[in-house]
């Protein structure tokens, strides 16, 4: 059915002559939504091509780096275009073709297991994934965290090249590398002292792979309401896994005002309060 054809009440058009027509239709239907179409293509054909191109061995060696060999399959998995079983079978086929030992694919198989675990936990908890699973280990009471994200963050004008770059990528592409998600979430919760739920809702509004289970429980892991400690990072960690791309162009990194330029001990002392009794 073309976008101009009559549609059943409440239905949306599903076929378009071009991406230009798709974008025009979406702007008409959702005038409040900002930005352009994500460069990530939907559909089975694009998903199959991405699946065939995965390199589980390279993934295991480089997955923590922003320019690492991550699969980027998550948008298609999220929307059911690819199944976890299908990805697993492709990994096994890669092992057979390459002659690599099973350990070469262990990291990728492990991540598929985590995604399955989050889904099963969501099925058990339901809306409980929006509530703290455990008390925070930050030394701060829940009421000490803001309920809304600050405007400078949402508008990518914090003055920190890394955080502003992550926000721009999130809003423009609908996708972020997992390490960037962790850094951004940690900044939101621990540096800006905002409740993790606000960040989780923000991610779900923009991520094409925005899966409530993986998203919310990962935010809780960063915040420490579903982990043994808060997740913090420092400049050394960010520079190493981003190849320094942000620090080279960041004024805060050169003028001595980078809030991440400290040891983990110093960050814990500055950001975390007295341990809760």
C-alpha positions in Angstrom: 0.0 0.0 0.0 1.4 3.4 -1.0 1.4 6.3 1.4 -1.3 8.1 -0.5 -3.7 5.2 -0.6 -6.6 5.0 1.9 -5.7 3.2 5.1 -7.7 1.4 7.8 -8.4 3.6 10.8 -5.4 3.9 13.0 -3.0 2.2 10.5 0.1 3.8 9.1 1.5 3.6 5.6 4.1 0.9 5.1 5.4 1.2 1.6 7.0 4.2 0.0 8.5 5.1 -3.4 11.6 6.5 -1.8 13.1 7.5 1.5 12.3 11.1 0.6 8.6 10.2 0.5 8.9 8.3 3.8 10.5 11.3 5.4 7.9 13.7 4.1 5.1 11.4 5.4 6.7 11.1 8.8 7.0 14.9 9.1 3.4 15.3 8.2 2.3 12.7 10.8 4.7 13.7 13.5 5.4 17.4 13.1 6.8 17.7 16.7 9.6 15.2 15.9 12.9 16.9 15.1 15.7 15.6 12.9 16.0 13.6 9.7 15.8 9.9 9.0 18.5 7.7 10.6 21.1 6.4 8.1 20.4 2.9 9.5 18.3 1.0 7.0 15.4 -1.2 8.1 14.1 -4.4 6.5 15.2 -7.9 6.1 17.6 -7.3 3.2 19.7 -4.9 5.2 19.6 -7.1 8.3 20.7 -10.2 6.3 23.6 -8.3 4.8 24.7 -7.1 8.2 24.4 -10.5 9.7 26.5 -12.1 6.9 29.3 -9.5 7.6 29.8 -10.2 11.3 33.3 -11.3 12.5 32.8 -12.8 16.0 36.6 -13.0 16.5 37.2 -9.3 15.7 34.2 -8.5 17.9 35.7 -10.3 20.9 39.0 -8.5 20.4 37.8 -5.0 19.8 34.2 -4.6 21.1 35.0 -2.1 23.8 36.5 0.4 21.3 34.2 2.9 19.5 35.8 1.9 16.2 35.8 -1.8 17.1 34.1 -4.5 15.0 30.7 -4.4 16.8 27.9 -6.1 14.9 25.3 -3.2 15.0 22.6 -5.9 14.7 20.6 -4.6 17.6 18.0 -2.5 15.7 17.0 -5.5 13.7 17.0 -7.8 16.7 14.9 -5.3 18.7 12.2 -5.2 16.0 12.1 -9.0 15.3 13.7 -8.8 11.9 16.5 -11.0 13.3 16.2 -13.5 16.1 18.8 -14.3 18.7 18.7 -17.9 17.5 19.4 -16.8 13.9 22.4 -14.7 15.1 23.7 -17.6 17.2 23.5 -20.0 14.2 25.4 -17.5 12.1 28.1 -17.4 14.7 28.3 -21.2 14.7 28.5 -21.2 10.9 31.4 -18.6 11.1 33.2 -20.9 13.5 32.9 -23.8 11.1 34.0 -21.7 8.0 36.9 -20.1 9.8 38.2 -23.1 11.7 38.5 -20.9 14.8 38.2 -22.5 18.2 34.9 -21.9 20.1 36.6 -19.4 22.4 37.0 -17.0 19.4 33.2 -16.5 19.4 32.7 -16.6 23.2 32.2 -12.8 23.7 29.5 -12.5 21.1 27.7 -15.6 22.3 27.9 -14.2 25.8 26.3 -10.9 24.7 23.4 -12.8 23.1 23.0 -14.6 26.4 22.7 -11.3 28.2 20.1 -10.0 25.9 18.0 -13.2 26.4 18.5 -12.9 30.1 17.2 -9.3 30.1 14.1 -10.4 28.2 13.4 -13.2 30.6 13.8 -10.8 33.6 11.5 -8.3 32.0 8.9 -11.0 31.6 9.2 -11.8 35.3 9.4 -8.2 36.6 7.0 -6.3 34.2 6.9 -2.7 35.1 9.3 -3.4 37.9 12.2 -2.7 35.6 11.3 1.0 36.1 11.8 0.7 39.9 15.1 0.4 41.7 15.8 -3.3 42.1 18.1 -2.6 45.0 19.1 0.4 47.1 21.6 2.7 45.5 25.3 2.3 46.5 26.2 5.9 45.8 25.8 7.2 49.3 23.1 9.6 48.0 19.4 9.2 48.7 17.0 8.8 45.7 15.4 12.2 46.4 18.8 13.9 45.9 18.6 13.1 42.2 16.7 15.3 39.7 13.7 14.0 37.9 14.5 15.7 34.5 17.5 15.9 32.2 19.2 19.3 32.1 18.6 21.4 28.9 22.3 21.8 28.1 22.6 18.0 27.9 19.5 17.6 25.7 20.8 20.3 23.4 24.3 18.9 23.2 25.9 22.1 24.7 27.6 20.9 27.9 30.9 22.0 26.6 32.3 18.5 26.8 33.1 17.2 23.3 32.5 13.6 24.3 29.1 14.0 25.9 27.9 16.5 23.2 29.1 14.1 20.5 27.3 11.2 22.0 24.1 13.2 22.3 24.3 14.4 18.7 24.9 10.8 17.5 22.0 9.5 19.6 19.6 12.2 18.1 20.9 11.9 14.6 21.4 8.1 14.1 19.3 6.5 16.8 22.2 4.3 17.8 25.2 4.5 20.1 28.1 2.2 20.8 27.6 0.4 24.1 30.6 2.0 25.7 29.3 5.4 24.7 26.0 4.5 26.3 27.7 3.6 29.5 29.8 6.8 29.6 26.8 8.9 28.8 24.6 7.2 31.4 27.3 7.5 34.1 27.6 11.2 33.3 23.9 11.7 33.6 23.5 9.8 36.9 26.7 10.5 38.8 28.0 13.8 37.5 24.7 15.5 36.8 22.9 13.7 39.6 19.8 12.8 37.6 17.5 9.8 38.2 18.3 6.9 36.0 14.7 6.6 34.9 14.9 10.0 33.2 17.9 8.8 31.2 16.3 5.5 30.4 13.2 7.2 29.0 15.4 9.5 26.9 17.2 6.6 25.4 14.0 4.8 24.6 12.7 7.9 22.8 15.7 7.9 20.4 17.3 4.5 20.1 16.2 2.4 17.2 17.2 -0.6 19.3 15.5 0.8 22.4 14.6 -2.4 24.2 13.1 -1.6 27.6 14.7 -4.7 29.2 18.3 -4.2 28.1 17.9 -0.4 28.3 16.5 0.0 31.8 18.4 -2.8 33.5 21.7 -1.4 32.0 20.8 2.0 33.3 20.2 0.4 36.7 23.6 -1.3 36.5 25.3 2.1 35.9 23.3 3.7 38.7 24.1 0.9 41.1 20.4 -0.1 41.8 21.1 -3.4 40.0 24.8 -3.9 40.7 27.3 -4.0 43.5 28.7 -0.5 42.8 28.2 2.6 40.7 29.8 2.6 37.2 32.3 5.5 36.9 34.8 6.2 34.2 37.7 8.6 33.9 39.5 10.4 31.0 42.1 7.8 30.6 39.4 5.2 30.0 37.5 7.4 27.6 40.6 8.4 25.6 41.8 4.8 25.3 38.5 3.4 24.0 37.6 6.4 21.8 41.1 6.7 20.3 41.3 10.2 21.8 38.9 11.6 19.1 37.0 13.8 21.6 39.8 15.0 23.9 41.8 16.3 20.9 39.0 18.8 20.1 37.7 19.5 23.6 38.5 22.8 25.3 37.9 21.3 28.7 40.5 18.7 28.0 43.1 21.3 27.2 42.3 24.0 29.8 42.3 21.7 32.8 38.5 21.7 33.4 37.7 18.2 32.2 35.5 16.7 35.0 36.7 13.2 34.1 40.5 14.0 34.3 41.1 12.3 37.7 41.9 8.9 39.2 39.0 6.6 40.2 39.8 7.2 43.8 39.5 11.0 43.3 36.2 10.6 41.4 34.7 8.4 44.1 35.6 10.9 46.7 34.1 13.8 44.6 31.0 12.1 43.3 29.9 9.6 45.9 28.6 10.4 49.4 29.0 8.6 52.6 28.0 4.9 52.3 24.5 4.1 53.3 24.1 2.3 56.6 
